[in-house]
Amino acid sequence: AEARAYREAWLELQRRDEVLGVATLSNDVRDSHEQVSRLSGELIRAERFSKEMTEQMKRVMEAASQWAGESLPAKKAAARAEFESAKRALAEVEKKNQPRAVASGLTDAQVVAVDREQQALVLNLGLRQGAKEGMPFRILRGDKVLGSCRLLEVRELVSAGLPEELAEGVQIQVGDRVSVLAQK
């Protein structure tokens, strides 16, 4: 009964897609939709970065004015420490939001994000570099092989993968290298 309900729901979705013409979209239209999706994500990230930078700059400016306005040595030292802390936090925000380079090929990609909740990785390679869904990759840190992953979704410049066969106790980190597993 449950399988029949799923089958009916699936057929209804297929009929709706046919009516809307979604199934017959040309590659150009699909590419346009993907580009709009990518650019929307970039815009959201840029707005988030701008807001974060503005807030952190306000903290630095407040700490600097507090430090400049203090005359007692003990309070001046505490205000300076607060200023230095705010400066370091600002530098961390800038570092965190540095754009990452796109991989030039299948052998020099990197992990650019890790979602531990869904056990997924985001890699800086995509269709432009020749990546395809289902491709296996090895994950490296330095010269040490940490495990492997398989691509689940591939976009123009990035792809998502699922880690497989990780060494015991290994946590994948942003910056770990990724190389195609089946090299000739």
C-alpha positions in Angstrom: 0.0 0.0 0.0 2.8 2.4 0.9 4.7 1.5 -2.3 1.6 2.2 -4.3 1.1 5.6 -2.7 4.8 6.5 -3.4 4.4 5.3 -7.0 1.2 7.4 -7.5 2.9 10.5 -6.0 5.9 9.9 -8.3 3.6 9.6 -11.4 1.7 12.8 -10.3 5.1 14.7 -10.1 6.1 13.4 -13.5 2.8 14.5 -15.0 3.1 17.9 -13.4 6.7 18.3 -14.7 5.4 17.4 -18.2 2.6 19.9 -18.0 5.0 22.6 -16.9 7.6 21.6 -19.5 10.3 21.1 -16.9 11.4 17.8 -18.3 11.9 19.3 -21.8 14.1 22.2 -20.7 17.0 22.7 -23.0 20.6 22.5 -21.7 20.9 26.3 -22.1 17.9 26.9 -19.9 19.2 24.3 -17.3 22.6 26.1 -17.4 20.9 29.4 -16.8 19.0 28.0 -13.9 22.2 26.6 -12.4 24.0 29.9 -13.0 21.1 31.9 -11.3 21.3 29.4 -8.3 25.1 29.8 -8.1 25.0 33.6 -8.3 22.2 33.8 -5.7 24.4 31.8 -3.3 27.3 34.1 -4.0 25.2 37.2 -3.4 23.9 35.8 -0.1 27.5 35.0 1.1 28.7 38.5 0.0 25.9 40.1 2.0 26.6 38.0 5.0 30.3 38.8 4.8 29.5 42.5 4.5 27.3 42.5 7.5 29.9 40.5 9.6 32.7 42.9 8.5 30.6 46.0 9.4 29.8 44.6 12.9 33.4 43.7 13.5 34.7 47.1 12.3 32.3 48.8 14.7 33.7 46.7 17.6 37.3 47.7 16.5 36.3 51.4 16.3 34.6 51.3 19.7 37.6 49.6 21.3 40.0 52.0 19.7 38.0 55.1 21.0 37.7 53.5 24.4 41.5 52.9 24.5 42.2 56.5 23.3 39.9 58.0 25.9 41.4 56.3 29.0 43.9 58.1 31.1 44.4 55.6 34.0 47.2 53.1 33.1 45.3 50.0 34.3 42.1 50.9 32.4 44.2 51.9 29.4 45.9 48.5 29.4 42.5 46.7 29.6 41.2 48.9 26.8 44.2 48.1 24.6 43.8 44.4 25.2 40.1 44.7 24.1 41.3 46.6 21.0 43.8 43.9 20.2 41.2 41.2 20.7 38.8 43.0 18.4 41.6 43.4 15.7 42.3 39.7 15.8 38.6 38.9 15.5 38.4 41.2 12.5 41.5 39.5 10.9 39.8 36.1 11.5 36.6 37.3 9.7 38.7 38.5 6.8 40.7 35.2 6.7 37.5 33.1 6.9 36.0 34.9 3.9 39.0 34.7 1.5 37.9 33.3 -1.8 39.2 29.9 -2.5 40.8 29.0 -5.8 39.0 26.8 -8.2 40.9 23.5 -8.9 42.6 23.4 -12.3 41.9 19.7 -12.7 40.8 16.5 -11.2 44.1 15.9 -9.4 44.5 19.1 -7.4 41.1 19.8 -5.7 40.5 20.8 -2.1 37.8 20.3 0.5 36.2 23.8 0.9 33.4 22.9 3.3 32.5 20.0 5.6 29.0 19.3 6.8 29.5 16.9 9.7 25.7 16.7 10.3 25.0 15.3 6.8 28.5 13.8 6.5 29.0 15.6 3.2 32.0 17.5 1.6 32.1 20.4 -0.8 35.0 20.3 -3.2 36.3 23.1 -5.4 36.0 21.3 -8.7 33.0 20.9 -10.9 31.9 20.3 -14.5 34.5 22.7 -15.9 37.3 20.5 -14.5 35.7 17.3 -15.8 34.1 16.0 -12.6 31.0 13.8 -13.0 28.6 12.3 -10.5 29.8 9.0 -9.0 33.5 9.7 -9.5 35.7 8.4 -6.7 38.3 10.6 -5.1 41.0 10.0 -2.5 41.3 12.5 0.4 44.8 13.5 1.4 46.4 15.5 4.2 50.0 16.1 3.3 51.2 12.8 1.9 48.8 10.7 4.1 45.7 9.2 2.6 42.7 9.8 4.9 40.1 7.9 2.9 38.0 8.3 -0.1 34.8 10.1 -1.3 32.3 9.8 -4.1 30.7 12.7 -5.8 27.0 12.9 -5.4 26.2 16.2 -7.1 28.3 18.2 -9.5 27.8 21.8 -10.4 29.7 24.1 -12.7 32.5 25.0 -10.3 31.8 23.0 -7.1 30.7 19.5 -6.2 29.3 17.6 -3.2 30.7 14.3 -2.1 30.1 11.6 0.5 33.1 10.3 2.4 33.7 6.6 2.2 36.3 4.4 3.8 37.8 6.9 6.2 40.7 5.9 8.4 39.7 5.3 12.0 39.4 8.5 14.1 40.0 10.8 11.1 38.1 14.1 10.8 38.1 15.7 7.3 39.0 19.4 7.4 38.7 22.3 5.1 41.9 22.5 3.1 42.5 18.7 2.8 43.5 17.8 -0.8 41.4 15.6 -3.0 42.6 13.7 -6.1 40.7 11.5 -8.5 41.1 7.9 -7.4 41.2 6.2 -10.8 44.2 7.8 -12.6 45.6 6.1 -15.7 
